[in-house]
Amino acid sequence: MQQLAEVRHQAKLDIKTPHMTHQPGLLGRLCLQAIAKEILIQLDSIREQQLLILVQLQKISSSQTIPDVTPDPAHFGLPLSTVEELKRLEEKLKNPEEEKNLTVLLEMVGGMTLKDTVGRVLKRAMNTSLARLINWSGANQKPAFKRLILKSVVVDAVRRNVLTKDSSEKEIELLITRWLQLACDRDGGRSQRANRQTS
């Protein structure tokens, strides 16, 4: 009888044990979730701090290259809107001092990434109507951006940004090429093209 009682007691323990082992697992998962949430919050805070630091570095870098008199965009006719205006600018940029001043002017637009910086610099230099009239290589008898003095100015301006100073010339050129290719889609170009196809 004593042995039978011990067997029954052990059976009761075996039945209770699985229910008890689930509790630590659930608590563990809840604990891990709380820790993960806190880590994500801390990472977001770190990213914000890094962004503020990068912005300050960019301002410091730009202030070191700005001349006593800030170049005026109107002096260069920016943003350019016609091929004729582009030709006149190219003539002006044959003067090294003018080329330097335009580089400083375009550098000041800044940007947080390479793509962002290239886009902002090009947008300051020309509007969409001119961007649609030129391309990188000069295909289809369009002006070739790669042969312009303005191309060198844009590359230099992008590299003067502390956040993009280590970018290769090839990386910048590819983004310039892409920006020019997408000009037809900007400022309502895509919707206008779609309307023509459906009409």
HELIX and SHEET records of a PDB file:
HELIX    1   1 GLN A    2  THR A   65  1                                  64    
HELIX    2   2 PRO A   73  PHE A   76  5                                   4    
HELIX    3   3 VAL A   83  LYS A   92  1                                  10    
HELIX    4   4 PRO A   96  GLU A  107  1                                  12    
HELIX    5   5 LEU A  114  ALA A  125  1                                  12    
HELIX    6   6 THR A  128  ALA A  131  1                                   4    
HELIX    7   7 ALA A  139  GLN A  141  5                                   3    
HELIX    8   8 PHE A  145  ARG A  147  5                                   3    
HELIX    9   9 ILE A  149  ARG A  159  1                                  11    
HELIX   10  10 GLU A  169  GLN A  181  1                                  13    
HELIX   11  11 LEU A  182  ASP A  185  5                                   4    
HELIX   12  12 GLY A  189  THR A  198  1                                  10    
END                                                                             
